[in-house]
Amino acid sequence: MSRIYEDKAFVDKLDRYLEEHKDQIVEDLKDLVRHKSVRQAPTENCMFGDDTYKCLLFGRELAQKRGFAAELYDGNKYVLADWGEGDRTIGFFSHLDVVPEGDGWMCDPYDPIEYKGLIVGRGTQDNKQAAVEGLYTMMALRDLEVPFHSKIRLFMGGSEESGMEDAKSFAANQPKPDFSIISDAGFPLTQCETHSASFFGRCGTPFQQIADFSGGLARNVVPDNAQVTVKADDALEAELRKLAEGNSRFTFTREGELLTVHAKGESAHANRPEGSLSAFWLLADLLSKAEGLCDSDRKTMAFVAHILGDYYAEALGFAQADDIGNTLHCISGMAHTEEGKLVLEFNSRTTSVADPEQIQAAIEKTFAPAGWTMENFGFRLGYRIPDDDKRLQLCLEMYQKLTGDTEHLPYGTGGGTYVRPLGSDAMVFGGNFPDETYPELPAGQGTAHQTNEAIRITNLLRAIKIYVLTMIELDKLLHE
């Protein structure tokens, strides 16, 4: 049986359609980004806060504006937009919520700009692009009058970054699609999401000279900003400034006896922290070397610098890799001082063979001699799609034929997506492209959760093309 990518006339027509709609596609994504959607305290409108609620409302209005039936569901947790009348349903899952923006942006993160072929703004890549991709996939199929025997259901969620209550509610209350695409990682596709763990580390010894140590935006983001406030005399201040001399990552402010040291690191998602630099580690390493700081606080800072000195849990005692190329990662994304004691929040993307009891035992073995305790340990199971799954094979074929890329294969990841609450009839397929870099931006910027998060416009259009053609083949597969 021939594939749709072999129909040159149709592929050319699709290319023309996307080029004709390029400006509209870009503006729709920019309009979504303009709606800040970081989770806040619950309101009567939405348990994720009014900002997210307003963004969901706009997502519904945008789908309706483009000609689709769309409504909010389950206490305004998510939007569903539908196209088609078939007896099978293909889900397309996106989320409109974002992580906090941080600082250092070239623009207002919620007033996106076009810059050297990029759209720059919080959520352009994670994950408002997917809502636009799903919307224009349905539009292209409709406007090009493609014979289609399934219904497509576009999901726009409100809490993927903070608990996935949206998808859990969908799974509990809505008919299950026959197959679902989640566009929230990278092409070609995610075959495995590893297990993951989270926990708090609490220092048992109160600070003596340190008045506060805090920072971070989210547990699953390497912190690029942190600050420590110290009761410091002139000698200690002079020593700390000397230790930081020549390092522009540190800034100092003084108010009376309180000296605040601010550290600027490099952020990254907990799933891929390589190349990042923890602001917590920067501060802990600096203070651990200050002989003018009391021994107790120096000891605490030295321990923090030690356990945050790698992203693979080597210092924490549970480093691991598995047989399909997954390496365990562990970061601390948030810190605060509670009753004078330091508390660090950790997020670990483990492997497909990780054992929660072994991880807990390793952490306790590392923490106990230093007078630390572990709290709130949580472990989340992952999944692995079999090699012979026909949908996996089809999606891989479509990606390879449409891009010519046969080097990149299905992969495992420590990321957590909607596949977990949706189950075995869902798959992460795209929407970013392998090895994508952003030389137009400063190093350490441009990707999901980073400063100046961006998407390349050509790749946005390329992803929609892949989804349109893949939907056509999935429709056939579901009706064999």
C-alpha positions in Angstrom: 0.0 0.0 0.0 1.4 3.4 -1.0 2.0 6.1 1.7 0.7 9.6 1.5 4.3 11.0 1.4 4.6 9.4 -2.0 1.8 11.6 -3.4 3.9 14.5 -4.6 0.9 16.5 -5.8 -0.7 16.4 -2.3 2.6 17.1 -0.5 3.2 20.1 -2.7 -0.3 21.3 -2.0 0.2 20.9 1.7 3.5 22.9 1.5 1.7 25.7 -0.3 -1.1 25.7 2.3 1.4 26.0 5.2 3.4 28.7 3.5 0.1 30.7 2.8 -0.8 30.4 6.5 2.7 31.0 7.9 2.0 34.5 9.2 -1.3 33.4 10.8 0.4 30.4 12.4 3.1 32.6 13.9 0.6 35.2 15.2 -1.6 32.5 16.8 1.4 31.2 18.7 2.5 34.7 19.7 -1.1 35.4 20.9 -1.0 32.3 23.1 2.3 33.2 24.6 1.0 36.6 25.5 -1.3 34.9 28.0 0.9 34.2 31.1 0.0 30.8 32.4 2.1 30.0 35.4 0.2 28.1 38.1 -1.1 30.3 40.9 -3.3 29.8 44.0 -6.7 28.3 43.1 -9.7 30.6 42.4 -13.4 29.9 41.9 -12.7 29.8 38.1 -9.8 27.3 38.1 -7.7 25.3 40.5 -4.6 26.5 38.6 -5.3 30.2 39.1 -6.9 32.9 37.0 -3.9 33.5 34.7 -4.0 29.9 33.5 -7.8 30.0 33.3 -7.6 33.1 31.0 -5.1 31.3 28.8 -7.3 28.3 28.6 -10.2 30.6 27.7 -8.1 32.1 24.9 -7.2 28.6 23.7 -10.9 27.8 23.4 -11.6 31.1 21.6 -8.8 30.5 19.2 -10.0 27.0 18.3 -13.5 28.4 17.8 -12.2 31.3 15.7 -10.5 28.7 13.4 -13.8 26.9 13.0 -13.9 24.1 15.5 -16.2 23.1 18.3 -14.3 23.7 21.6 -15.2 23.8 25.3 -13.6 23.9 28.7 -14.1 20.7 30.8 -13.9 19.4 34.4 -13.8 22.6 36.3 -11.9 24.4 33.6 -8.9 22.1 33.8 -8.5 21.7 30.0 -9.9 22.6 26.6 -11.1 20.0 24.0 -11.4 21.0 20.3 -12.8 18.5 17.9 -12.8 17.9 14.1 -14.2 15.0 12.2 -17.1 12.5 12.4 -15.3 9.1 12.4 -15.8 6.1 14.5 -12.2 6.2 15.8 -10.6 9.0 17.7 -7.0 10.3 17.5 -6.0 12.5 20.4 -3.5 15.3 20.0 -2.2 16.5 23.4 -0.7 19.9 24.2 -0.5 22.0 27.4 -0.8 25.8 27.8 0.7 26.1 31.3 4.3 27.2 31.6 7.1 27.3 34.2 8.0 30.6 35.7 9.9 32.9 33.4 13.0 33.8 35.4 15.0 36.8 34.3 17.6 37.9 31.7 15.3 37.9 28.7 15.9 39.9 25.6 12.2 40.8 25.6 9.2 40.6 27.9 8.7 36.8 28.1 5.0 37.3 27.6 5.3 39.8 24.8 7.0 37.5 22.2 9.2 38.8 19.5 10.5 37.4 16.2 14.3 37.3 16.1 16.5 35.9 13.4 13.9 33.3 12.4 12.9 32.5 15.9 9.8 33.3 18.0 11.1 34.1 21.5 8.8 33.9 24.6 7.9 31.7 27.5 6.0 28.7 26.2 7.0 29.0 22.5 8.6 25.6 22.8 7.1 24.1 25.9 4.3 23.7 25.0 2.1 26.2 23.3 3.7 25.4 20.0 1.9 22.0 20.2 -1.5 23.6 20.6 -0.9 25.5 17.4 0.5 22.4 15.7 -2.6 20.4 16.6 -4.9 23.2 15.5 -3.3 23.7 12.1 -3.1 19.9 11.6 -6.9 19.8 11.8 -7.3 22.9 9.7 -5.1 21.5 6.9 -7.0 18.2 6.8 -10.3 20.1 6.7 -9.4 22.8 4.3 -7.6 20.4 1.9 -10.6 18.2 2.0 -8.6 15.0 2.9 -10.8 11.9 3.1 -10.7 11.1 6.8 -12.5 8.4 8.8 -11.5 9.3 12.3 -12.2 12.2 14.7 -9.3 14.3 16.0 -9.6 15.6 19.5 -7.2 18.4 20.4 -6.4 18.7 24.1 -5.1 21.9 25.6 -4.2 21.3 29.3 -3.6 23.6 32.2 -1.3 21.7 34.6 1.2 19.6 32.8 4.1 21.3 34.6 2.6 21.0 38.1 0.9 17.7 38.7 -1.1 16.8 35.5 -4.4 17.1 37.2 -5.7 18.1 33.8 -4.8 14.8 32.0 -5.7 12.7 35.0 -9.2 14.3 35.0 -9.5 13.7 31.2 -8.5 10.1 31.7 -11.1 9.7 34.4 -14.0 11.5 32.7 -13.6 11.4 28.9 -13.8 8.6 26.4 -10.4 7.3 25.7 -9.0 8.0 22.2 -8.0 5.0 20.2 -4.6 6.5 19.9 -3.0 9.8 21.1 0.0 11.8 20.0 1.7 14.0 22.6 3.8 16.7 21.1 5.9 17.6 24.1 9.5 16.3 23.5 11.6 15.6 20.4 11.3 13.7 17.1 11.4 11.0 16.2 9.6 9.6 19.3 9.9 8.6 22.9 9.8 4.9 23.4 10.5 5.0 27.1 9.9 7.4 29.9 12.0 6.3 32.9 10.9 6.2 36.5 11.4 9.4 38.5 11.9 10.3 42.1 11.5 13.5 44.2 12.4 14.3 47.8 13.3 17.0 50.2 16.6 17.3 52.0 16.5 19.0 55.4 19.6 20.1 57.3 19.4 19.2 61.0 21.7 22.0 62.1 20.4 25.6 62.2 22.5 28.2 60.5 24.5 30.5 62.8 25.7 33.3 60.6 23.6 32.6 57.5 20.2 34.4 57.9 18.7 33.0 54.6 19.6 30.8 51.7 16.9 30.6 49.0 16.2 30.5 45.3 14.9 28.5 42.4 11.7 28.7 40.2 10.6 25.0 40.1 11.7 21.7 41.4 12.4 20.4 37.9 14.6 23.4 36.7 18.3 23.8 37.5 18.2 27.2 39.4 19.8 30.1 37.6 19.3 32.5 40.5 19.8 32.2 44.2 20.8 34.4 47.1 22.3 34.0 50.6 22.1 36.6 53.3 24.9 36.4 55.9 25.6 38.3 59.2 29.0 39.6 58.1 31.6 41.9 59.5 34.0 43.8 57.2 36.5 41.1 57.3 34.1 38.4 56.1 32.7 40.6 53.4 36.2 41.4 52.2 37.1 37.7 52.1 33.9 36.7 50.2 34.5 39.5 47.7 38.1 38.4 47.3 37.0 34.7 46.7 34.5 35.9 44.1 37.0 38.3 42.4 36.8 38.1 38.6 33.7 36.0 38.6 30.8 38.1 37.2 28.2 35.5 38.4 28.3 37.0 41.9 26.9 40.4 43.1 27.0 41.8 46.6 24.7 44.2 48.5 25.1 45.3 52.1 22.5 46.6 54.6 23.9 47.1 58.1 25.3 43.8 59.3 23.6 41.8 56.6 25.5 41.0 53.4 23.5 39.4 50.5 25.3 37.5 47.9 23.4 36.8 44.7 24.5 34.1 42.3 23.6 33.8 38.6 23.8 30.3 37.1 22.6 28.7 33.9 19.2 27.0 33.9 18.1 23.8 32.2 15.3 21.2 32.5 16.0 18.5 35.1 15.8 15.9 32.4 18.8 17.3 30.5 20.9 19.4 32.9 24.2 19.0 31.1 25.6 22.4 30.3 23.7 24.1 33.1 25.2 25.6 36.3 23.4 25.6 39.6 23.2 28.9 41.4 22.9 26.9 44.6 26.2 25.2 44.0 27.8 28.5 43.2 26.8 30.0 46.5 27.6 26.9 48.5 31.0 26.5 46.9 31.8 30.1 47.6 30.8 30.1 51.2 32.4 26.8 52.0 35.8 28.4 51.3 35.2 31.4 53.5 37.4 31.0 56.7 35.6 33.9 58.3 32.3 32.0 58.3 31.6 29.9 61.4 32.6 26.3 61.2 29.0 25.0 61.4 27.8 27.0 58.5 30.9 26.3 56.4 30.3 22.6 57.1 26.7 22.9 55.8 27.8 24.8 52.7 30.5 22.3 52.0 28.0 19.4 52.1 25.6 21.2 49.8 28.5 21.9 47.4 29.4 18.3 47.5 25.9 16.8 46.8 25.2 19.4 44.1 28.6 19.0 42.5 27.3 16.6 39.8 24.0 16.0 38.0 24.1 12.2 38.1 23.5 11.5 41.9 27.1 10.2 42.3 27.6 12.3 45.4 24.2 11.2 46.7 25.1 7.6 46.2 22.6 6.3 43.6 24.1 7.0 40.1 22.9 4.6 37.5 22.5 3.9 33.8 20.3 1.2 32.1 20.6 -1.0 29.0 18.8 1.4 26.6 21.0 4.4 27.2 19.2 6.3 30.0 21.5 7.9 32.5 20.0 8.9 35.9 19.9 12.7 36.5 19.3 14.5 39.8 19.1 18.2 40.6 17.9 20.5 43.4 15.6 23.0 41.9 14.4 25.0 44.9 15.8 26.0 48.2 14.5 27.9 51.3 15.4 28.4 54.9 12.8 27.2 57.4 13.3 27.9 61.1 16.9 28.6 60.4 17.5 25.3 58.7 18.2 24.8 55.0 15.7 22.8 52.9 16.5 21.6 49.4 13.9 20.2 47.0 15.3 17.5 44.6 14.0 16.1 41.4 15.5 12.9 39.9 14.9 11.5 36.4 16.0 7.9 37.1 16.3 4.9 34.8 14.0 2.2 33.6 15.4 -0.2 36.2 15.6 2.1 39.2 14.5 0.7 42.5 12.8 3.2 44.9 14.0 1.3 48.0 17.6 1.3 46.9 17.4 5.0 46.1 15.9 5.8 49.5 18.5 3.8 51.3 21.3 5.5 49.3 20.0 9.0 50.2 19.7 8.1 53.8 23.2 6.7 53.9 24.5 9.9 52.4 22.4 12.3 54.5 22.6 10.7 58.0 26.4 11.3 58.7 26.0 14.9 57.7 23.0 15.4 60.1 20.5 15.7 57.2 17.1 14.0 56.8 15.1 13.0 53.7 11.4 13.9 53.6 8.5 13.6 51.2 10.0 10.9 49.0 8.0 10.1 46.0 8.5 7.7 43.1 6.7 7.7 39.8 6.7 4.7 37.4 7.5 5.1 33.8 6.8 3.0 30.7 8.3 1.4 27.6 6.6 0.8 24.3 7.4 -2.5 22.6 9.6 -2.4 19.5 6.9 -4.2 17.4 4.2 -1.7 18.2 2.6 -0.8 14.7 2.0 2.8 15.7 5.5 3.2 16.8 6.8 1.8 13.6 4.5 4.0 11.5 5.4 7.2 13.3 9.1 6.4 13.0 8.7 5.6 9.3 6.8 8.9 8.7 9.5 10.9 10.4 12.3 9.3 8.6 10.7 9.5 5.1 9.7 13.1 5.6 13.0 14.3 7.0 15.6 11.9 5.6 16.9 11.5 9.1 17.6 7.8 9.8 20.3 8.5 12.4 18.0 9.4 15.2 16.0 6.5 16.6 13.3 6.1 19.3 14.8 7.1 22.6 14.3 6.9 26.3 13.9 10.0 28.5 13.6 11.0 32.1 10.9 13.5 31.1 7.4 13.0 32.3 4.5 13.6 29.9 0.8 13.0 29.5 1.5 9.4 28.4 1.7 8.5 32.1 -1.9 9.3 33.0 -3.2 8.4 29.5 -1.7 4.9 29.3 -0.5 2.5 26.6 -2.5 4.0 23.7 -0.5 7.3 23.8 2.9 8.2 22.4 5.2 11.2 22.5 5.9 12.0 18.9 7.8 15.3 18.4 7.4 18.3 18.3 11.1 19.5 18.6 13.8 18.4 16.2 16.9 16.4 17.2 20.1 18.3 18.0 18.4 21.7 17.6 20.6 24.5 18.8 20.2 28.3 19.0 23.5 30.0 17.9 21.4 33.2 17.5 21.1 33.3 21.3 23.6 33.4 24.2 24.9 30.0 25.3 22.6 28.1 27.7 19.5 29.9 26.3 16.6 29.0 24.0 15.4 25.6 25.0 12.4 24.6 27.2 12.5 26.1 30.7 15.5 28.4 29.8 15.8 32.1 29.4 14.8 33.3 25.9 12.9 30.0 25.2 12.4 30.0 21.4 11.1 28.0 18.5 12.4 28.2 14.9 9.5 29.2 12.6 10.7 26.8 9.8 10.6 23.9 12.3 7.1 24.9 13.5 5.8 24.6 9.9 7.8 21.4 9.4 6.3 19.7 12.4 2.8 20.6 11.3 3.5 19.0 7.9 4.7 15.8 9.6 1.6 15.7 11.8 -0.8 16.2 8.9 0.7 13.4 6.8 1.1 11.1 9.8 -2.6 11.6 10.8 -3.6 10.4 7.4 -1.7 7.2 7.8 -2.8 6.7 11.4 -6.4 7.0 10.2 -5.8 4.2 7.7 -4.1 2.1 10.4 -7.0 2.5 12.8 -9.4 1.2 10.1 -7.5 -1.8 8.9 
